[in-house]
Amino acid sequence: MVFFIHISLPAPPSFISAVHRRSFAARSCTALRFNLRANLLPFPEQNAKYHKHLNAAVDVVYKACHLCLDVKSSLFSTDGKVLEKFDNTPVTVADFGVQALLSLELNKLFPDIPLVAEEDSAFLRSRNLAGTVLDAVTAKASSTCKPLTQDDVLEAIDRGGKDAFVFGSKPATYWVLDPIDGTRGFLKGSKALYVVGLALVVEGEIVIGVMGCPNWQEDLSEKSPAKMKEHTDALSGRGTIMIAHIGCGTWTKRLNSSPELPNVWTRCFVDGSDLVHKARFCIPESQTWESLPLSSLFNAASDADNVGDNQILLLATCCGSLCKYLMVASGRASVFIQRSKEKTIIKAWDHAVGMICVHEAGGKVTDWEGSEIDLAADQVGRRIIFPSGGVLVTNGSLHHKVLKIITQTLTV
């Protein structure tokens, strides 16, 4: 028997104003249903040591994605235009709201597992936005014996803040959370592939990961017209959730599939490209192709139908690092390459969940010297990673070839 829950999405009026702020969770809305079986995993419990943790992670990332959709629906009209100008306030509400929500939900189930996350509550306190975030979180949080308060939300955010705890040198079990990877693109509407990313690390090893991308759309470019129609008819809306469990593979399903159709998981595999010049690349928005070692051999083209000699296909992607991991793990891209910058700190939450999703899909992630990323290099806070040269994410088949080009270019 299949059950459905109705989740309320708010109508367009501003949630920021004092008049509407406290009624955020109760406004009239368009009903959106998702399957209660959403947290049933695609592999047997006996095969997955962290089955319970992954089930909980899937559930909270689902809630977090819908929190983001709630906030965005207050900003955009149906044609994607911004209804009101709020500087960065909606990003703040979504980002801090997701961290508070996940912190609250995970702490109920796993009170002994600490959280490493991006935000602390100082900014919210300085801007007096705790009440707005409370409304967004209350709309999605599990019921409790007493109503949530602003202090509950602020404390939940700080549970993952930089001053929450000190690990020391011994490996630990902890969650790594990026509440919204690609925050700066949040206001770009449906083009923003922002990601809610959550991973569990046990003694230095990433054992589970969940990524939710509300704006993800399936790539139908290589499907037949009949298959394209089948997918168009079968799937409503957009969005995907990707999961990985050590030894159990990487899987995806639609974030919002039609209530009348089964909501099933699909196994993910990296693509089979083994020629560098035939591969599909993606890079950070903050970096140019010319700043990367491969540019000494290949120019970049953005049009798949017009890739010439000595050119590679560079895919355009908006927002963050995690959506690039999602692209490689799902087979849409072959390589994601990021250069370390002298003045830029690379954070663990921008990579941890993506690493296990790519690994379990058959790919590989290392630094530019071919060494695995050390999540425990930051012994105190487990927040910073130190990849030599940069981060290289590939389908595996191309990894040695790309590393060879990087080495040859940097030693000339």
C-alpha positions as CSV (number, residue, x, y, z in Angstrom):
1,M,0.0,0.0,0.0
2,V,1.3,3.5,-0.9
3,F,0.7,6.5,1.2
4,F,1.3,10.1,0.3
5,I,2.0,13.2,2.4
6,H,0.9,16.7,1.3
7,I,3.7,19.2,1.7
8,S,2.7,22.9,1.5
9,L,4.6,25.3,-0.7
10,P,4.0,29.0,0.0
11,A,2.4,31.4,-2.3
12,P,4.3,34.3,-3.8
13,P,3.9,37.1,-1.2
14,S,7.0,38.1,0.7
15,F,7.9,36.0,3.7
16,I,10.3,38.6,4.9
17,S,7.8,41.3,5.9
18,A,6.8,41.5,9.6
19,V,3.2,40.9,8.5
20,H,3.9,37.6,6.8
21,R,7.0,36.4,8.6
22,R,5.3,34.5,11.4
23,S,2.7,32.9,9.2
24,F,5.3,31.5,6.7
25,A,4.4,27.9,7.4
26,A,0.6,28.4,7.2
27,R,0.2,30.4,4.0
28,S,-2.1,29.1,1.2
29,C,-0.2,27.1,-1.3
30,T,0.0,24.6,-4.1
31,A,0.0,21.0,-2.8
32,L,3.0,18.9,-3.5
33,R,3.0,15.2,-2.7
34,F,5.9,12.8,-2.4
35,N,5.9,9.2,-1.7
36,L,6.3,8.0,1.9
37,R,8.5,5.2,0.5
38,A,11.0,7.9,-0.3
39,N,13.3,6.7,2.5
40,L,13.3,3.0,1.5
41,L,16.7,2.3,0.1
42,P,17.5,0.3,-3.0
43,F,19.6,-2.4,-1.3
44,P,19.0,-4.8,1.5
45,E,19.7,-3.7,5.1
46,Q,21.9,-6.6,5.7
47,N,24.3,-5.4,3.0
48,A,24.6,-1.9,4.4
49,K,26.2,-1.4,7.8
50,Y,25.0,2.3,7.9
51,H,21.5,1.6,6.6
52,K,19.9,3.4,9.5
53,H,22.1,6.4,9.1
54,L,21.5,6.6,5.3
55,N,17.7,6.3,5.8
56,A,17.8,9.2,8.2
57,A,20.1,11.2,5.9
58,V,17.7,10.7,2.9
59,D,14.8,11.8,4.9
60,V,16.4,15.0,6.2
61,V,17.8,16.0,2.8
62,Y,14.4,15.5,1.3
63,K,13.0,17.9,3.9
64,A,15.8,20.3,3.4
65,C,15.3,20.4,-0.4
66,H,11.6,21.2,0.1
67,L,12.5,23.9,2.6
68,C,14.6,25.5,-0.2
69,L,11.7,25.2,-2.6
70,D,9.4,26.8,-0.1
71,V,11.7,29.8,0.2
72,K,12.2,30.1,-3.6
73,S,8.5,29.9,-4.3
74,S,8.1,33.1,-2.3
75,L,10.6,34.8,-4.6
76,F,9.8,33.7,-8.1
77,S,6.7,33.9,-10.3
78,T,5.8,30.9,-12.5
79,D,7.9,32.3,-15.4
80,G,11.0,32.5,-13.2
81,K,11.1,36.2,-12.6
82,V,12.1,37.6,-9.2
83,L,8.9,39.0,-7.5
84,E,10.7,41.2,-5.0
85,K,14.2,42.3,-4.3
86,F,15.6,41.1,-1.0
87,D,19.4,41.5,-1.4
88,N,20.7,38.3,0.2
89,T,18.0,37.6,2.8
90,P,16.3,34.6,1.1
91,V,19.6,32.9,0.6
92,T,20.3,33.5,4.3
93,V,16.9,32.0,5.3
94,A,17.4,28.9,3.1
95,D,21.1,28.3,4.0
96,F,20.7,28.7,7.8
97,G,17.3,27.0,7.7
98,V,18.7,23.9,6.1
99,Q,21.5,23.7,8.6
100,A,19.2,24.2,11.6
101,L,16.7,21.6,10.2
102,L,19.3,18.9,9.6
103,S,21.1,19.6,12.9
104,L,17.8,19.3,14.8
105,E,16.7,16.1,13.0
106,L,20.0,14.3,13.1
107,N,20.6,15.2,16.8
108,K,17.3,13.5,17.7
109,L,18.4,10.2,16.2
110,F,22.2,10.3,16.7
111,P,22.9,12.6,19.6
112,D,26.5,11.3,20.0
113,I,27.5,12.1,16.4
114,P,28.8,15.6,16.0
115,L,28.1,17.8,12.9
116,V,30.7,19.7,10.9
117,A,28.9,22.4,8.9
118,E,29.4,25.7,7.2
119,E,27.5,28.2,9.3
120,D,27.2,29.6,12.8
121,S,24.4,31.8,14.1
122,A,26.4,35.1,14.5
123,F,25.1,36.6,11.2
124,L,21.5,35.7,12.0
125,R,21.7,37.3,15.4
126,S,23.2,40.5,13.9
127,R,20.4,40.8,11.3
128,N,17.6,39.7,13.6
129,L,16.5,36.9,11.2
130,A,16.1,34.1,13.6
131,G,12.4,34.3,13.6
132,T,12.1,34.0,9.8
133,V,14.4,31.0,9.9
134,L,12.4,29.5,12.7
135,D,9.2,29.7,10.6
136,A,10.9,27.9,7.7
137,V,12.3,25.2,9.9
138,T,9.1,24.6,11.8
139,A,7.2,23.9,8.5
140,K,9.5,21.0,7.9
141,A,10.7,19.7,11.2
142,S,9.4,16.5,12.8
143,S,6.8,17.1,15.6
144,T,8.2,17.5,19.1
145,C,6.7,17.6,22.5
146,K,7.1,21.3,22.7
147,P,7.2,24.0,20.0
148,L,10.5,25.1,18.6
149,T,11.9,28.4,19.7
150,Q,14.4,30.9,18.2
151,D,16.9,29.7,20.7
152,D,16.4,26.1,19.6
153,V,17.2,27.1,16.0
154,L,20.2,29.2,16.9
155,E,21.6,26.4,19.1
156,A,21.0,23.9,16.3
157,I,23.0,26.0,13.8
158,D,25.8,26.4,16.3
159,R,26.0,22.7,16.9
160,G,27.8,22.5,13.5
161,G,29.7,25.8,13.8
162,K,33.4,26.1,13.9
163,D,33.5,26.5,17.7
164,A,31.2,23.6,18.5
165,F,33.9,21.1,19.3
166,V,37.5,20.1,18.8
167,F,38.3,16.7,17.4
168,G,42.0,16.3,18.3
169,S,44.2,13.9,16.4
170,K,42.1,10.7,16.8
171,P,39.8,9.9,13.8
172,A,36.1,10.4,14.7
173,T,32.6,9.7,13.5
174,Y,30.9,12.8,12.3
175,W,28.5,14.3,9.8
176,V,29.7,16.7,7.2
177,L,27.1,19.1,5.9
178,D,26.9,21.8,3.2
179,P,23.5,23.3,3.7
180,I,23.4,24.8,0.2
181,D,26.4,24.4,-2.0
182,G,26.1,27.1,-4.6
183,T,24.5,29.6,-2.4
184,R,25.4,32.6,-4.6
185,G,23.4,31.0,-7.4
186,F,20.3,30.5,-5.3
187,L,18.6,33.5,-6.9
188,K,19.3,32.5,-10.5
189,G,16.1,30.5,-10.7
190,S,15.9,27.1,-12.4
191,K,19.4,27.4,-13.8
192,A,21.0,27.1,-10.4
193,L,22.1,23.6,-9.7
194,Y,22.5,24.2,-6.0
195,V,22.9,21.1,-3.8
196,V,22.1,20.1,-0.2
197,G,25.0,17.7,0.6
198,L,25.4,15.4,3.7
199,A,28.0,12.8,4.4
200,L,29.0,10.5,7.3
201,V,32.7,10.0,8.0
202,V,33.8,7.1,10.2
203,E,37.5,7.0,11.2
204,G,38.6,9.0,8.3
205,E,36.5,7.2,5.7
206,I,33.3,8.5,4.1
207,V,30.7,5.7,4.5
208,I,27.5,7.3,3.2
209,G,26.5,10.4,1.3
210,V,23.3,12.1,0.1
211,M,23.0,15.0,-2.4
212,G,19.7,16.7,-3.2
213,C,19.5,19.0,-6.2
214,P,16.1,20.6,-6.6
215,N,16.8,22.0,-10.1
216,W,18.4,19.0,-11.7
217,Q,17.0,17.9,-15.0
218,E,17.7,14.6,-16.6
219,D,19.9,14.7,-19.7
220,L,17.7,13.4,-22.6
221,S,20.1,14.4,-25.3
222,E,21.2,10.8,-26.1
223,K,17.8,9.2,-25.8
224,S,15.5,8.3,-28.7
225,P,12.4,10.4,-29.4
226,A,10.2,7.6,-28.0
227,K,12.3,7.5,-24.8
228,M,12.2,11.3,-24.5
229,K,8.4,11.2,-24.7
230,E,8.3,8.4,-22.2
231,H,10.4,10.4,-19.7
232,T,8.4,13.6,-20.4
233,D,5.1,11.7,-19.7
234,A,6.4,9.8,-16.7
235,L,8.2,12.6,-14.8
236,S,6.7,15.7,-13.3
237,G,8.8,18.7,-12.1
238,R,12.5,18.5,-11.7
239,G,15.1,17.7,-9.1
240,T,17.0,14.6,-8.1
241,I,18.4,13.0,-5.0
242,M,21.6,10.9,-5.1
243,I,22.8,8.5,-2.4
244,A,25.8,6.4,-1.9
245,H,26.7,3.7,0.7
246,I,30.2,2.2,0.9
247,G,30.2,-1.0,-1.0
248,C,26.5,-0.6,-2.2
249,G,26.9,1.7,-5.1
250,T,25.5,5.1,-6.1
251,W,21.8,5.6,-6.8
252,T,19.4,8.4,-7.8
253,K,15.7,9.1,-8.1
254,R,13.5,12.0,-8.8
255,L,13.0,14.5,-6.0
256,N,9.4,15.0,-7.1
257,S,8.0,12.2,-9.2
258,S,4.4,11.8,-10.1
259,P,2.3,10.5,-7.2
260,E,0.6,8.0,-9.5
261,L,3.9,6.4,-10.5
262,P,6.4,4.3,-8.5
263,N,9.3,6.3,-7.1
264,V,12.2,3.9,-7.8
265,W,15.9,4.2,-7.5
266,T,18.2,4.0,-10.5
267,R,21.8,2.7,-10.2
268,C,24.4,5.3,-11.3
269,F,27.6,4.7,-13.2
270,V,30.3,7.0,-14.5
271,D,30.6,7.4,-18.3
272,G,32.9,5.1,-20.3
273,S,35.0,7.8,-22.0
274,D,38.7,6.8,-22.2
275,L,40.0,9.5,-24.6
276,V,40.8,12.9,-23.1
277,H,39.8,14.9,-26.2
278,K,36.4,13.1,-26.3
279,A,35.6,13.6,-22.6
280,R,33.2,16.1,-21.2
281,F,34.8,18.5,-18.6
282,C,33.4,20.8,-16.0
283,I,35.3,23.4,-13.9
284,P,34.5,25.9,-11.1
285,E,32.8,29.1,-12.2
286,S,35.5,31.1,-10.5
287,Q,38.2,29.5,-12.7
288,T,38.9,29.7,-16.4
289,W,40.0,26.8,-18.7
290,E,43.1,28.8,-19.5
291,S,44.2,28.7,-15.8
292,L,44.2,24.9,-15.9
293,P,47.1,22.6,-17.1
294,L,45.1,20.9,-19.8
295,S,44.7,24.2,-21.7
296,S,48.3,23.7,-22.9
297,L,47.1,20.9,-25.1
298,F,43.4,21.6,-25.7
299,N,41.2,24.6,-26.2
300,A,37.7,24.5,-24.7
301,A,34.4,24.5,-26.7
302,S,30.9,24.8,-25.2
303,D,28.9,23.6,-28.2
304,A,28.8,19.8,-28.3
305,D,28.1,19.9,-32.1
306,N,31.1,22.0,-32.9
307,V,34.0,20.6,-31.0
308,G,37.0,20.9,-33.4
309,D,40.5,19.5,-33.4
310,N,42.5,20.1,-30.3
311,Q,39.4,21.1,-28.4
312,I,37.5,19.5,-25.5
313,L,33.8,20.0,-24.5
314,L,33.4,22.2,-21.5
315,L,30.0,21.9,-19.9
316,A,28.4,24.9,-18.5
317,T,27.2,24.4,-14.9
318,C,25.9,27.0,-12.4
319,C,26.9,26.9,-8.8
320,G,29.2,25.1,-6.4
321,S,31.4,22.0,-6.5
322,L,28.9,19.3,-5.5
323,C,26.8,19.6,-8.7
324,K,30.0,18.8,-10.7
325,Y,30.4,15.7,-8.6
326,L,26.8,14.8,-9.3
327,M,27.4,15.3,-13.0
328,V,30.4,12.9,-13.0
329,A,28.7,10.3,-10.8
330,S,25.7,10.3,-13.0
331,G,27.7,10.0,-16.2
332,R,26.8,13.4,-17.6
333,A,30.4,14.7,-17.3
334,S,33.7,12.8,-17.5
335,V,36.0,15.1,-15.5
336,F,35.7,17.8,-12.9
337,I,39.0,19.6,-12.3
338,Q,39.6,22.3,-9.7
339,R,42.8,24.2,-9.0
340,S,43.9,25.1,-5.5
341,K,44.4,28.9,-5.1
342,E,46.9,30.4,-2.7
343,K,44.3,32.6,-1.0
344,T,41.3,30.2,-1.2
345,I,40.6,27.7,1.6
346,I,39.1,24.4,0.3
347,K,36.4,23.2,2.7
348,A,35.6,19.5,3.4
349,W,31.8,20.0,2.9
350,D,32.4,21.1,-0.7
351,H,33.8,17.7,-1.6
352,A,33.1,15.0,1.0
353,V,29.6,13.8,-0.1
354,G,30.6,14.1,-3.8
355,M,33.7,11.9,-3.3
356,I,31.7,8.9,-2.1
357,C,29.1,9.3,-4.8
358,V,31.8,9.3,-7.5
359,H,33.7,6.5,-6.0
360,E,30.7,4.2,-5.6
361,A,29.7,5.0,-9.2
362,G,33.0,3.7,-10.4
363,G,35.0,7.0,-10.6
364,K,38.0,8.3,-8.8
365,V,38.9,11.4,-6.8
366,T,42.4,12.5,-5.9
367,D,44.6,15.6,-5.7
368,W,46.8,16.6,-8.6
369,E,49.6,14.3,-7.4
370,G,47.3,11.3,-7.4
371,S,46.9,11.1,-3.6
372,E,43.6,10.5,-1.9
373,I,42.0,13.5,-0.2
374,D,42.8,13.4,3.5
375,L,39.7,14.5,5.5
376,A,41.6,14.3,8.8
377,A,44.4,16.7,7.7
378,D,42.7,19.4,9.7
379,Q,43.0,17.5,13.0
380,V,41.3,20.2,15.1
381,G,38.1,20.9,13.2
382,R,37.8,18.5,10.3
383,R,36.8,21.5,8.2
384,I,39.7,22.1,5.8
385,I,41.2,19.8,3.2
386,F,44.7,20.3,1.6
387,P,44.8,18.8,-1.9
388,S,48.2,19.2,-3.5
389,G,47.7,21.4,-6.6
390,G,44.0,20.9,-6.7
391,V,41.2,18.3,-6.9
392,L,40.7,15.9,-9.8
393,V,37.5,14.0,-10.2
394,T,37.1,11.6,-13.1
395,N,35.3,8.5,-14.4
396,G,38.4,6.4,-13.5
397,S,39.4,5.5,-17.0
398,L,40.7,9.0,-17.6
399,H,42.3,9.5,-14.3
400,H,45.9,8.4,-15.0
401,K,45.9,10.2,-18.4
402,V,44.7,13.5,-17.0
403,L,47.2,13.2,-14.1
404,K,50.0,12.6,-16.6
405,I,49.1,15.7,-18.6
406,I,49.0,17.8,-15.3
407,T,52.4,16.5,-14.2
408,Q,54.0,17.1,-17.6
409,T,52.6,20.6,-17.9
410,L,53.6,21.7,-14.4
411,T,57.1,20.3,-14.7
412,V,57.9,22.1,-18.0
